[in-house]
Amino acid sequence: MEIRNMTRRLQFPFQMSMRYKLMILMVIIAVLPLTLVTIFAAKTTKHSLSLEIIRSNESRMDWAAKYFDEKFGQLHSVAYSLLMDNNLFPNTNGETISASNGPETGKPYIDEKLRSLYVANNTNIASISLYLNAKQRLYIVDKDAVRSTDQKVNPALEGGESANNHQTVNKIVKSTHNNFKLIRSMNRFEDHEILGGVFIEARWNMMDNVINMIHSEPNSEVLVLDAQGNLMYNPYPVQTMMDQEMLEKALHGPMEPGFIESKQGILFYQPVVSANLWIVKFIPISYVNEGASTTLSFSFYTAMVSTLLAIILSVLIAYFTTKPIIRLTRSMKALEHLNFNVGVDKVRSDEIGTLERRFNSMLLKIKELVQIEYKSKIEKRTAQLKAMQAQINPHFLYNALQSIGGVALSRHAPEIYEYVRALSELFRYTIKMKSDLVTVADEIEHVTNYLQIQKLRFQDMIHIQMDIEEDCGHYELPKFILQPIVENCFVHGLEGKMGQWIIAIRVEKMMDDIEISIEDNGLGIDEVRLEDIRRQLSRPGEDQVIGESMGMNNVNSRIKLIFGQEYGMFVTSSKGAGTTVKVVIPAIVKGEEPLQ
């Protein structure tokens, strides 16, 4: 069962359309070899880049070692100029200049000697100190002045390096972050007894030029360590990323320059100053990968372009091969959405052309059937409206009301006459059956007569607001669409409400449409009922349910059937705050051809 499912999954891409098969095949042919070439080129480039980095950095490290030896040779020369001065250190008999005259004898000479050396080298040297065992005195010169102090213990012997006072001291120690000390002792030739020492505090920034030259890669690090691996100088403010195991492996091996490659990067090490110091440089593997990524990116873009060309070629081949079938398929899908303008214009002469001719014939028959059905529904709606209008004898009622009005006027009852006149105008408007379309002015006059009769019932309890925009009276709209909406305001919105009733009617032109808003301050509609009304009103005109009375659905259906599905009624309401019904129709002047 699992083998069968796997077989089906493998066959699935080839069971799709011919266009898809050609596309997949050509993409595989183009991408697979190019991908292999790209991977091989990336690995080769990475290896070549690593070799180039190693060769260039070995050369830089060797040059830096020579620079370090030269700079430290200059510092040693300063120390030798003091150590080899016979006026400062004793001869073989251990005598010094003017030693018999006390410890301060020869101080001017010593001060001048130290000052001249400091002034000549103060760019790289922070201070120079001289200790004389015979005087047990330490002389110091720096940027401030030359000073001396009594000191019984030679500073060169501190730390236990020369416990027997007969061992030569020659070392470099860390002073501060930016300085280091060069310490050298003066030993008698015969017995190696220490006669004194020189202490030079130098600035590391004298090495910054060569360190910056070594720091050729953006993410690399360059450090200066002592022979034990302790950090002597870090020119960067951030903490080093070098692996301690790699450092120990490099510094505890032979005193020779070299490098170590690892997953983290490449570590270069170079002994300097007779192996008293080490220059260490670390290049992270990200730099190597970044250099190789350029070639990889070029190969990737080349692959993408080739893939795109292959896709375009496959699409063109599939397109011209399957074009007639796809065209017929799209026409059939469009027909599902009642789009009848999808007939095939250029009919082929082969078997597919036969299908296209049959499709065009079927499309014409469907269009004819839809038009017949549409006209039938419009006629049905018109017949229903006329049947409702014919339920009473409007002529008889109109004449009777006119007679009643005349009697009321003769009996000096003008108020009764006005209400009878309004009622008779309602029926007169009903019997005008020449056209289903009237002007906005006629429909507003009909609604005004209806409201006048309602005011007879409710007196001052009801307040009517009319806001009819100028030049809107001559536009056409279906007959009897406003009075049912106003009637709903009384039946469903205002009856049962305490306080004054307000009905506001507003007519205005918005772009190419006429908007008629009928608003009341009645009880409002709850959310469930409002959603049901909106759902019913959103249906196509021919699908709405028409009751026996001329209600909202009837009005909305007539508007949609006459003007189109984008027009009709829209209801907004809040429970306890009133209801607004908006009627939207196209702005068509009376006498123009209405929309179909």
C-alpha positions as CSV (number, residue, x, y, z in Angstrom):
1,M,0.0,0.0,0.0
2,E,2.8,2.4,0.9
3,I,4.6,1.6,-2.4
4,R,1.4,2.3,-4.3
5,N,1.0,5.7,-2.6
6,M,4.6,6.6,-3.3
7,T,4.1,5.7,-6.9
8,R,1.0,7.9,-7.2
9,R,2.9,10.8,-5.6
10,L,5.7,10.4,-8.1
11,Q,3.3,10.2,-11.0
12,F,1.1,13.1,-9.9
13,P,3.2,15.9,-11.6
14,F,3.0,14.1,-14.9
15,Q,-0.7,13.6,-14.7
16,M,-1.3,17.4,-14.9
17,S,-1.6,19.5,-18.0
18,M,0.7,19.3,-21.0
19,R,1.9,22.9,-20.3
20,Y,2.9,21.9,-16.8
21,K,4.8,18.8,-18.0
22,L,6.8,20.8,-20.5
23,M,7.6,23.5,-17.9
24,I,8.8,21.0,-15.3
25,L,10.9,19.1,-17.7
26,M,12.7,22.1,-19.2
27,V,13.3,23.6,-15.7
28,I,14.9,20.4,-14.5
29,I,17.1,20.2,-17.6
30,A,18.3,23.8,-17.1
31,V,18.6,23.9,-13.3
32,L,20.1,20.6,-12.3
33,P,23.5,20.9,-14.2
34,L,23.7,24.6,-13.4
35,T,23.2,23.9,-9.7
36,L,26.0,21.3,-9.7
37,V,28.3,23.7,-11.5
38,T,27.4,26.5,-9.0
39,I,28.2,24.3,-6.0
40,F,31.5,23.2,-7.5
41,A,32.5,26.8,-8.3
42,A,31.6,28.0,-4.8
43,K,33.8,25.3,-3.2
44,T,36.7,26.0,-5.6
45,T,36.4,29.7,-5.0
46,K,36.3,29.3,-1.2
47,H,39.5,27.1,-1.3
48,S,41.3,29.6,-3.6
49,L,40.3,32.5,-1.5
50,S,41.6,30.8,1.6
51,L,45.0,30.1,0.0
52,E,45.2,33.7,-1.2
53,I,44.3,35.0,2.4
54,I,47.0,32.7,3.9
55,R,49.7,33.8,1.4
56,S,49.0,37.5,1.8
57,N,48.8,37.4,5.6
58,E,52.0,35.3,6.0
59,S,53.8,38.1,4.0
60,R,52.2,40.8,6.2
61,M,53.1,39.0,9.4
62,D,56.7,38.6,8.3
63,W,56.9,42.3,7.4
64,A,55.3,43.2,10.8
65,A,57.9,41.0,12.6
66,K,60.7,43.0,11.0
67,Y,59.0,46.3,11.9
68,F,58.5,45.1,15.6
69,D,62.2,44.1,15.8
70,E,63.3,47.4,14.4
71,K,61.2,49.4,16.8
72,F,62.3,47.4,19.8
73,G,65.9,47.7,18.5
74,Q,65.5,51.4,18.8
75,L,64.2,51.0,22.4
76,H,67.1,48.8,23.2
77,S,69.5,51.4,21.8
78,V,68.1,53.9,24.3
79,A,68.7,51.4,27.1
80,Y,72.2,50.5,25.8
81,S,73.2,54.2,25.7
82,L,72.6,54.2,29.5
83,L,74.0,50.8,30.3
84,M,77.2,51.3,28.3
85,D,77.9,54.7,29.9
86,N,81.0,54.3,32.1
87,N,80.1,57.5,34.0
88,L,76.9,55.8,35.2
89,F,77.8,52.2,36.0
90,P,80.9,51.0,37.8
91,N,84.0,49.7,36.2
92,T,85.5,46.3,37.0
93,N,86.6,47.7,40.4
94,G,83.0,48.8,41.2
95,E,83.8,52.6,41.4
96,T,81.4,55.2,40.0
97,I,82.0,58.9,39.1
98,S,82.6,61.0,42.3
99,A,81.2,58.2,44.4
100,S,83.2,59.4,47.4
101,N,81.3,62.7,47.5
102,G,77.9,61.2,48.6
103,P,74.8,59.9,46.9
104,E,73.9,63.2,45.1
105,T,77.3,63.4,43.4
106,G,76.8,63.2,39.6
107,K,73.1,64.0,39.7
108,P,73.3,66.9,37.2
109,Y,75.0,64.6,34.7
110,I,72.4,61.8,35.2
111,D,69.5,64.3,34.9
112,E,70.9,65.8,31.7
113,K,71.6,62.4,30.3
114,L,68.0,61.1,31.0
115,R,66.4,64.4,29.8
116,S,68.3,64.3,26.5
117,L,67.3,60.7,25.8
118,Y,63.6,61.4,26.7
119,V,63.4,64.5,24.5
120,A,64.9,62.7,21.6
121,N,62.4,59.8,21.9
122,N,59.4,61.2,23.7
123,T,57.1,60.4,20.7
124,N,57.3,56.7,21.5
125,I,58.5,56.7,25.1
126,A,56.4,57.8,28.1
127,S,59.1,57.7,30.7
128,I,62.7,56.5,31.3
129,S,63.9,55.2,34.7
130,L,67.5,54.5,35.8
131,Y,68.4,52.6,39.0
132,L,72.0,52.6,40.4
133,N,72.8,50.0,43.0
134,A,75.8,51.9,44.3
135,K,73.6,54.9,45.1
136,Q,70.5,52.9,45.8
137,R,68.6,55.6,44.0
138,L,66.0,55.5,41.2
139,Y,66.1,58.4,38.6
140,I,62.9,59.0,36.5
141,V,62.3,61.3,33.6
142,D,58.9,61.8,31.9
143,K,56.8,64.7,30.5
144,D,56.8,66.5,33.8
145,A,60.4,66.6,34.9
146,V,63.5,64.6,36.0
147,R,63.2,63.3,39.6
148,S,64.9,60.8,41.8
149,T,64.0,58.8,44.9
150,D,65.8,56.6,47.3
151,Q,65.1,52.9,46.9
152,K,67.1,50.1,48.4
153,V,65.7,47.3,46.2
154,N,66.4,47.2,42.5
155,P,63.0,47.2,40.7
156,A,64.4,44.8,38.2
157,L,64.6,42.2,40.9
158,E,61.0,42.5,42.0
159,G,58.8,39.5,41.3
160,G,61.4,36.9,42.0
161,E,63.0,36.8,38.6
162,S,66.6,37.2,40.0
163,A,66.5,36.1,43.6
164,N,70.3,35.6,43.8
165,N,71.1,39.1,42.3
166,H,73.3,37.5,39.7
167,Q,70.9,36.8,36.8
168,T,70.6,39.0,33.8
169,V,67.2,40.6,33.4
170,N,65.9,41.4,29.9
171,K,62.1,41.4,29.7
172,I,59.0,43.2,28.5
173,V,56.0,43.6,30.8
174,K,52.6,45.2,30.5
175,S,52.3,48.5,32.2
176,T,48.8,49.9,31.2
177,H,46.4,49.2,28.4
178,N,48.3,51.5,26.0
179,N,51.9,51.2,27.4
180,F,54.4,48.5,28.2
181,K,57.8,48.4,30.0
182,L,61.2,47.3,28.7
183,I,63.4,46.2,31.6
184,R,67.1,45.6,31.3
185,S,69.7,45.0,34.0
186,M,73.4,46.0,34.0
187,N,75.6,43.1,35.2
188,R,79.3,43.1,36.1
189,F,81.2,41.1,33.5
190,E,83.3,39.1,36.0
191,D,80.6,37.8,38.4
192,H,77.3,38.9,36.7
193,E,76.4,41.0,39.8
194,I,73.6,43.4,39.0
195,L,74.9,47.0,39.2
196,G,71.6,48.7,38.1
197,G,68.9,48.7,35.5
198,V,67.1,50.7,32.9
199,F,63.3,50.8,32.7
200,I,61.7,52.3,29.6
201,E,57.9,52.7,29.5
202,A,56.9,52.9,25.8
203,R,53.6,53.5,24.0
204,W,52.0,50.8,22.0
205,N,50.7,53.3,19.5
206,M,54.1,53.3,17.9
207,M,53.0,49.9,16.5
208,D,49.6,51.0,15.3
209,N,50.7,51.7,11.8
210,V,51.9,48.1,11.3
211,I,49.0,46.7,13.2
212,N,46.6,48.6,10.9
213,M,48.5,47.2,8.0
214,I,48.0,43.7,9.3
215,H,44.3,44.4,10.0
216,S,43.5,44.1,6.3
217,E,40.2,42.3,6.7
218,P,37.2,44.1,8.2
219,N,36.3,41.5,10.8
220,S,39.8,40.4,11.7
221,E,41.6,40.8,15.0
222,V,45.2,41.6,15.8
223,L,46.7,41.1,19.3
224,V,50.1,41.3,20.9
225,L,50.8,38.5,23.5
226,D,53.8,37.7,25.7
227,A,55.6,34.4,25.6
228,Q,53.2,32.9,28.1
229,G,50.1,33.9,26.1
230,N,49.1,36.8,28.3
231,L,47.5,39.7,26.5
232,M,49.9,42.6,26.1
233,Y,48.0,44.9,23.7
234,N,44.6,44.9,22.2
235,P,44.1,47.9,19.9
236,Y,40.3,47.4,19.7
237,P,37.8,48.3,22.4
238,V,35.8,45.1,22.0
239,Q,36.6,41.8,23.6
240,T,38.5,39.3,21.5
241,M,36.8,36.4,19.8
242,M,39.9,34.3,19.5
243,D,39.6,30.7,20.8
244,Q,41.9,30.0,23.8
245,E,42.6,26.5,22.7
246,M,43.8,27.7,19.3
247,L,46.1,30.3,21.0
248,E,47.6,27.7,23.4
249,K,48.2,25.3,20.5
250,A,50.0,28.1,18.5
251,L,52.1,29.5,21.3
252,H,53.2,26.2,22.9
253,G,54.6,24.8,19.7
254,P,57.9,25.6,18.0
255,M,59.0,29.3,18.1
256,E,58.2,29.7,14.4
257,P,55.5,31.6,12.5
258,G,52.5,29.7,11.2
259,F,48.8,29.5,11.0
260,I,45.9,27.2,12.2
261,E,42.7,26.6,10.3
262,S,39.5,25.7,12.1
263,K,35.7,26.0,11.7
264,Q,35.9,29.3,13.5
265,G,38.4,30.8,11.1
266,I,42.2,31.2,10.4
267,L,44.7,32.0,13.2
268,F,48.1,33.4,12.2
269,Y,50.9,33.7,14.8
270,Q,54.4,35.3,14.5
271,P,57.1,35.5,17.2
272,V,58.9,38.8,17.5
273,V,61.6,40.4,19.7
274,S,63.5,37.1,20.1
275,A,60.2,35.3,21.0
276,N,59.5,37.6,23.9
277,L,56.3,38.7,22.1
278,W,53.9,37.2,19.7
279,I,51.8,38.9,17.0
280,V,48.5,37.0,16.6
281,K,45.9,37.6,14.0
282,F,42.5,35.9,13.7
283,I,40.3,36.0,10.5
284,P,36.7,34.7,11.1
285,I,35.4,32.1,8.7
286,S,32.5,34.5,7.9
287,Y,35.0,36.7,5.9
288,V,36.1,33.7,3.8
289,N,32.5,32.7,3.2
290,E,31.6,36.3,2.3
291,G,34.3,36.4,-0.3
292,A,33.1,33.2,-1.8
293,S,29.5,34.4,-1.7
294,T,30.3,36.8,-4.5
295,T,30.9,34.0,-6.9
296,L,28.0,32.1,-5.5
297,S,25.7,35.1,-6.0
298,F,26.9,35.4,-9.6
299,S,26.3,31.8,-10.2
300,F,22.9,32.0,-8.5
301,Y,21.8,34.9,-10.6
302,T,23.0,33.1,-13.7
303,A,21.0,30.1,-12.7
304,M,18.0,32.2,-12.1
305,V,18.2,33.9,-15.5
306,S,18.7,30.5,-17.2
307,T,15.7,29.1,-15.3
308,L,13.6,32.1,-16.3
309,L,14.5,31.6,-19.9
310,A,13.7,27.9,-19.7
311,I,10.3,28.7,-18.1
312,I,9.5,31.3,-20.8
313,L,10.4,28.9,-23.5
314,S,8.4,26.1,-22.0
315,V,5.4,28.4,-21.5
316,L,5.6,29.6,-25.1
317,I,5.7,26.0,-26.4
318,A,2.9,24.9,-24.2
319,Y,0.9,28.0,-25.0
320,F,0.9,27.6,-28.8
321,T,0.3,23.8,-28.4
322,T,-2.7,24.1,-26.1
323,K,-3.9,27.6,-26.9
324,P,-7.3,26.6,-28.6
325,I,-8.1,24.2,-25.7
326,I,-7.3,26.8,-23.0
327,R,-9.4,29.4,-24.9
328,L,-12.4,27.2,-25.1
329,T,-12.0,26.2,-21.4
330,R,-11.9,29.9,-20.3
331,S,-15.0,30.7,-22.3
332,M,-16.9,27.8,-20.6
333,K,-15.8,29.0,-17.1
334,A,-16.9,32.6,-17.9
335,L,-20.3,31.2,-19.0
336,E,-20.7,29.7,-15.5
337,H,-20.8,33.3,-14.2
338,L,-23.5,34.4,-16.8
339,N,-21.0,36.2,-19.0
340,F,-22.4,35.8,-22.5
341,N,-19.7,37.9,-24.3
342,V,-17.3,35.0,-24.5
343,G,-18.0,33.6,-27.9
344,V,-15.1,32.2,-30.0
345,D,-14.4,34.6,-32.8
346,K,-11.8,32.7,-34.9
347,V,-13.1,29.2,-35.3
348,R,-10.5,26.6,-36.3
349,S,-11.0,24.0,-39.0
350,D,-9.9,21.0,-37.1
351,E,-11.6,18.8,-34.4
352,I,-11.3,21.6,-31.9
353,G,-13.0,24.0,-34.3
354,T,-16.0,21.6,-34.3
355,L,-16.2,22.1,-30.5
356,E,-15.9,25.8,-30.8
357,R,-18.8,26.0,-33.3
358,R,-21.0,23.9,-31.0
359,F,-20.1,26.1,-28.1
360,N,-21.1,29.3,-30.0
361,S,-24.4,27.7,-30.9
362,M,-25.1,26.7,-27.3
363,L,-24.1,30.2,-26.1
364,L,-26.7,31.9,-28.4
365,K,-29.5,29.6,-27.3
366,I,-28.7,30.3,-23.6
367,K,-28.8,34.0,-24.2
368,E,-32.2,33.8,-25.8
369,L,-33.6,31.7,-23.0
370,V,-32.2,34.2,-20.3
371,Q,-33.8,37.2,-22.1
372,I,-37.1,35.4,-22.4
373,E,-37.1,34.6,-18.7
374,Y,-36.0,38.1,-17.7
375,K,-38.8,39.7,-19.7
376,S,-41.3,37.3,-18.3
377,K,-40.4,38.2,-14.7
378,I,-40.7,42.0,-15.5
379,E,-44.1,41.4,-17.0
380,K,-45.1,39.4,-13.9
381,R,-44.0,42.2,-11.6
382,T,-46.0,44.8,-13.6
383,A,-49.1,42.6,-13.6
384,Q,-48.8,42.2,-9.8
385,L,-48.6,45.9,-9.3
386,K,-51.5,46.7,-11.6
387,A,-53.6,43.9,-9.9
388,M,-52.9,45.6,-6.5
389,Q,-53.9,49.0,-7.9
390,A,-57.1,47.5,-9.3
391,Q,-58.3,46.0,-6.0
392,I,-60.5,49.1,-5.4
393,N,-62.4,51.3,-7.8
394,P,-60.2,54.5,-7.6
395,H,-62.5,56.5,-9.9
396,F,-65.5,56.0,-7.7
397,L,-63.6,56.9,-4.6
398,Y,-62.1,60.0,-6.2
399,N,-65.4,61.3,-7.3
400,A,-67.0,60.6,-3.9
401,L,-64.2,62.3,-2.0
402,Q,-64.5,65.4,-4.2
403,S,-68.2,65.6,-3.4
404,I,-67.5,65.3,0.4
405,G,-64.9,68.0,0.1
406,G,-67.4,70.3,-1.6
407,V,-70.0,69.8,1.2
408,A,-67.3,70.5,3.8
409,L,-66.3,73.7,2.1
410,S,-70.0,74.8,1.8
411,R,-70.4,74.1,5.6
412,H,-67.4,76.4,6.4
413,A,-65.1,73.5,7.4
414,P,-61.9,74.2,5.5
415,E,-59.8,71.8,7.7
416,I,-62.0,68.9,6.7
417,Y,-61.9,70.1,3.1
418,E,-58.0,70.0,3.1
419,Y,-57.8,66.5,4.5
420,V,-60.5,65.3,2.0
421,R,-58.6,67.0,-0.8
422,A,-55.3,65.3,0.2
423,L,-57.1,61.9,0.3
424,S,-58.6,62.5,-3.1
425,E,-55.2,63.5,-4.5
426,L,-53.9,60.2,-3.3
427,F,-56.5,58.3,-5.3
428,R,-56.1,60.6,-8.3
429,Y,-52.3,59.8,-8.3
430,T,-53.2,56.1,-8.1
431,I,-55.4,56.1,-11.2
432,K,-52.8,57.8,-13.4
433,M,-51.7,54.6,-15.2
434,K,-50.0,56.1,-18.2
435,S,-46.5,55.1,-17.2
436,D,-44.7,53.2,-14.4
437,L,-42.2,56.0,-14.1
438,V,-43.0,59.4,-12.6
439,T,-40.9,62.4,-11.6
440,V,-39.4,63.0,-8.1
441,A,-41.6,66.0,-7.7
442,D,-44.8,63.9,-8.3
443,E,-43.7,61.2,-5.9
444,I,-42.9,63.8,-3.2
445,E,-46.3,65.5,-3.7
446,H,-47.9,62.1,-3.2
447,V,-46.0,61.5,0.0
448,T,-46.9,65.0,1.2
449,N,-50.6,64.3,0.8
450,Y,-50.2,61.0,2.7
451,L,-48.4,62.8,5.6
452,Q,-51.0,65.5,5.7
453,I,-53.7,62.8,6.3
454,Q,-51.4,61.3,9.1
455,K,-51.2,64.7,10.8
456,L,-55.0,64.6,11.0
457,R,-54.6,61.5,13.2
458,F,-51.6,62.5,15.3
459,Q,-51.8,66.3,15.3
460,D,-48.8,68.0,16.9
461,M,-47.3,64.7,18.0
462,I,-45.7,64.3,14.5
463,H,-43.1,66.7,13.0
464,I,-42.2,66.5,9.3
465,Q,-38.9,67.8,7.8
466,M,-38.5,68.1,4.0
467,D,-35.1,68.9,2.4
468,I,-35.4,68.6,-1.4
469,E,-32.3,69.7,-3.4
470,E,-33.0,72.1,-6.3
471,D,-33.2,70.6,-9.8
472,C,-33.9,67.1,-8.4
473,G,-37.7,67.3,-9.1
474,H,-37.5,66.5,-12.9
475,Y,-35.6,63.1,-12.5
476,E,-37.5,59.9,-13.0
477,L,-38.2,57.1,-10.5
478,P,-40.7,54.2,-10.2
479,K,-44.2,55.1,-9.1
480,F,-45.3,54.3,-5.5
481,I,-41.8,53.7,-4.0
482,L,-41.7,56.4,-1.3
483,Q,-45.2,56.1,0.3
484,P,-44.7,52.4,1.4
485,I,-41.4,53.4,3.1
486,V,-43.1,56.4,4.9
487,E,-46.0,54.1,5.9
488,N,-43.5,51.7,7.5
489,C,-42.2,54.6,9.6
490,F,-45.6,54.8,11.3
491,V,-46.4,51.1,11.5
492,H,-43.1,49.7,12.6
493,G,-41.1,52.7,13.9
494,L,-43.2,55.4,15.6
495,E,-46.3,53.7,16.9
496,G,-45.7,52.9,20.6
497,K,-42.9,55.6,20.9
498,M,-43.4,58.2,23.6
499,G,-42.6,61.9,22.8
500,Q,-42.6,63.7,19.5
501,W,-42.3,61.8,16.3
502,I,-39.9,63.1,13.6
503,I,-39.8,62.0,10.0
504,A,-37.1,63.6,7.8
505,I,-37.1,63.3,4.0
506,R,-34.0,64.4,2.0
507,V,-33.5,64.3,-1.7
508,E,-30.1,65.1,-3.2
509,K,-27.9,64.4,-6.2
510,M,-24.7,62.5,-5.7
511,M,-22.5,62.3,-8.8
512,D,-24.7,60.5,-11.4
513,D,-27.2,59.1,-8.8
514,I,-30.2,60.4,-6.9
515,E,-30.3,59.5,-3.2
516,I,-33.6,59.8,-1.3
517,S,-33.3,59.3,2.5
518,I,-36.3,58.7,4.8
519,E,-35.4,58.9,8.5
520,D,-37.4,58.5,11.6
521,N,-36.6,58.7,15.3
522,G,-38.7,55.6,16.2
523,L,-38.0,52.4,18.0
524,G,-35.3,51.1,15.6
525,I,-34.6,47.5,14.5
526,D,-32.7,44.9,16.4
527,E,-29.5,43.5,14.9
528,V,-31.0,40.1,14.0
529,R,-34.0,41.5,12.2
530,L,-31.8,44.2,10.5
531,E,-29.5,41.5,9.1
532,D,-32.4,39.5,7.8
533,I,-33.8,42.6,6.0
534,R,-30.4,43.5,4.5
535,R,-30.0,39.9,3.3
536,Q,-33.4,39.9,1.7
537,L,-32.7,43.3,0.0
538,S,-29.3,42.2,-1.3
539,R,-30.8,39.4,-3.4
540,P,-31.3,40.0,-7.2
541,G,-34.6,41.7,-8.1
542,E,-36.1,38.6,-9.6
543,D,-35.3,36.4,-6.6
544,Q,-37.0,38.6,-3.9
545,V,-40.2,37.4,-2.4
546,I,-43.2,39.7,-3.1
547,G,-46.0,39.7,-0.5
548,E,-49.6,40.7,-1.0
549,S,-48.8,44.2,0.2
550,M,-46.6,46.7,-1.6
551,G,-43.8,46.6,1.0
552,M,-40.1,47.2,1.1
553,N,-39.2,44.0,-0.9
554,N,-41.6,45.1,-3.6
555,V,-40.1,48.6,-3.9
556,N,-36.5,47.3,-3.9
557,S,-37.4,44.6,-6.5
558,R,-38.9,47.1,-8.9
559,I,-35.9,49.5,-8.6
560,K,-33.5,46.6,-9.4
561,L,-35.5,45.3,-12.3
562,I,-35.8,48.7,-13.9
563,F,-32.4,50.3,-13.2
564,G,-30.1,47.4,-12.4
565,Q,-28.7,45.4,-9.5
566,E,-26.4,48.2,-8.2
567,Y,-29.4,50.3,-7.3
568,G,-32.1,49.8,-4.7
569,M,-32.8,50.3,-1.0
570,F,-30.3,50.4,1.9
571,V,-31.3,50.2,5.5
572,T,-29.4,51.4,8.7
573,S,-30.9,51.3,12.2
574,S,-30.0,51.3,15.9
575,K,-32.3,49.9,18.5
576,G,-34.0,52.8,20.3
577,A,-32.4,55.4,18.0
578,G,-34.5,55.3,14.8
579,T,-34.1,53.9,11.3
580,T,-32.9,55.4,8.0
581,V,-33.9,54.0,4.6
582,K,-31.9,55.2,1.6
583,V,-33.2,54.8,-2.0
584,V,-30.5,55.1,-4.7
585,I,-31.6,55.5,-8.4
586,P,-29.7,56.8,-11.4
587,A,-30.1,60.5,-12.3
588,I,-32.3,60.1,-15.5
589,V,-34.2,63.2,-16.7
590,K,-37.9,62.5,-17.6
591,G,-38.1,61.7,-21.3
592,E,-34.7,60.1,-21.6
593,E,-34.2,56.4,-22.3
594,P,-34.1,54.5,-19.0
595,L,-31.3,52.1,-18.2
596,Q,-31.9,48.5,-19.3
